[in-house]
Each structure stands twice: as C-alpha cells, then as structure tokens.
Amino acid sequence: MANMAQAIRLALHYGEQNLQVKDIFGEDVGMPLGGVFTATQGLDTTWNTPLDERGIIGMAMGIGLTGERCVAEIQFCDYIFNTIDLLKIAGNTLWVSHGNYNMPIVVMTPVGAGIRGSVYHSHSFDAWATRLPGWKVVMPSTPLDAYGLLISAIKDPNPVLFLKPKALLRVRGEELLPGEPTSEKTLKKMIDAPIGDRSKWKAQWPEMEELDISIGQGKITREGDQATVVTYGRHVAMCNKVADDLASEGKRVEVIDLRSLYPYDWQMVKASIQKTGKVLFVNEDTEVTNFGEHLAYRTTSELFYELYAKPRVLAGLNLPGIGLHANLEENSVPQVKNIRKEIDELLAEVP
C-alpha cells in the first residue's frame, strides 16, 4: 500500500498526464531532492524556486490568470504566513473580476506537529486557511483520500489549499489506490528515487486511474449513536482508536473525518449530532480562534434544543510554539489519552 507521500506523487503524475498540469514548483520540489517529504520525486514538470514564499504564490497566481493549471508548494506551512495578503487576493480574484478570471491553482503545504519539528516546523494552518474567502481547503487523513482529494483540487477552477499532515506522510494506507501495484516493494522500486546518485534515475509510473473525492464531502469512519467526534487529518486515526477501544466496552461513538475544511459537510455533522445529542471537535491547531470553535458555535446556534451536553473542543494549547523535546510536543497537541478523557467526560454527562 502506498504511503501518503507516494499517493500525492501519484496524483500529481496523474495531473501531469491527464489534467494539463504543466508546472509543479517550490523549494527543493524538483531534482535531485523531490521535496523534503519526497512527494514530488520523478515528476516531469517540477522545478525549484528560490527561497521566496511570496514569489512562489505570486508565480502561481500569474500562471492561474493565464488559465493554466499548476501546483505550488510551500515547503512548510510555518513559512506561509508572509503570503497571507497574496492568498487573500488569489481568493477574491474571481469575485472582483465579476466572474471573468478563474484562479485554477493548488497550493500544497505540510501542516501540524508529530515530526519533532520544534517551533519552526510544527505549526498548523487550519484556522488561518478557513479565514481566506474564495479558497477551498482540504486535509486528507489517508493515502487514498490524499490521492482523490488532490485530483479533485487540480480539476477545480477555484484556488485550493491542500494541507498535508506532516505526521502522516510516511504512513501507509489500508486500501490500494486505483491502478497502484499490489506489491509495496514493486511500487517503491518504480517510483522511489534511489539513495545516492539520481542523475540517471527515471520513475516508472504505473497506469493510475482517476479517483474523484468531492471537495466538501465528509466520511463517517466509525458509526455510533452515543456521541459524535468530528476531526480531520492526523487526529482521525487517534479518534478511531479511541472509538474502537470504547466499542469493546459497549460504548458507541461516531467519528466523522471532515476531509474538507471549506466547504465542509455540515449536513453529515448535523445529522450525526441530531442522532447522538453530544459532540466533540478535535484538531491540533491552537485553541484560541480555532476552527473547531466555529463548528461548536454553529452547533449551538442551530441545534441547541437537540443537545444533551455542551459541545466540546479539544485543540492544541495556545502557546508561542511547540518545543523540540518529545514531552513538550506531545503535551502541546491532543494525544489519544486526551481524546479518551474528553469522550469519557462527554459520555458521562446526562441530560
């Protein structure tokens, strides 16, 4: 089974071959590295940029205004913050041009903690991303979803932020991508660059098939009727584990993977909360002005009289940064034990 970095690479290759992607660029995206997480190794249209995030976004916008499709990478979301004004302009271009100019660009960037990246490589961008009108925002939790969401992002005429959870990029999936070889060793030999001299290496791409995962469509990963947990990205697997542990104790918790932060699948979330009467929103962005707070607010506003307990938000601590030491990182963002504690308390509340 492909890991998430390989799935992204395969989706980008599909985009080159079938969706008129002519430019994939960013810092160290091209040869010889193929991206710091190897997500762009062996692709035909990659090229390296200077260390200039504003230049990367500006270039993507220029390409998009010509009607061409491109994928630009900001090496870590920690360095995207100095492009906010440009992202705002990219998001409102269609609107201010009275519908005359689309911006069919994809900006992908790794997000979150989990790799011991310390204060310069552990930030989240979830809440900031959802505050950019005109952008669609997706974050996969599995290689299969990464493959399908990236293809949908490339096809979309609007600008799309593709947020890649850093902690999941080396995690293998449980489902084959459409067209992926059944042998992991075969896939690795075909598309993973060798260590050392890569000057003569060329990827041998499998015949990949299209997978369309609609942007804005969530997924129920565990079914239950006693409480709802809404999450995305890295924390889907953690919430699934807690739900499985609780199921062995006879407690039924429903887990929803949003997959898309904007637009998000409110109808799925709403139906689940109406069924369970209790909800916990989980993510690793900082707890102040967190995206989960928006979801909790909407839940309270629209479903107040159907709730059996107050909506809860479990998020990263509001700290200046995430420390390098494992204890500092693990105590800064939600872990399995924190999710279990919140759900236990939520289930214990009685109407």
Summary of the structure (lengths in Angstrom):
residues: 351
radius of gyration: 20.2
end to end distance: 44.8
largest distance: 67.0
contacts: 1261
relative contact order: 0.13
helix: 39%
strand: 18%
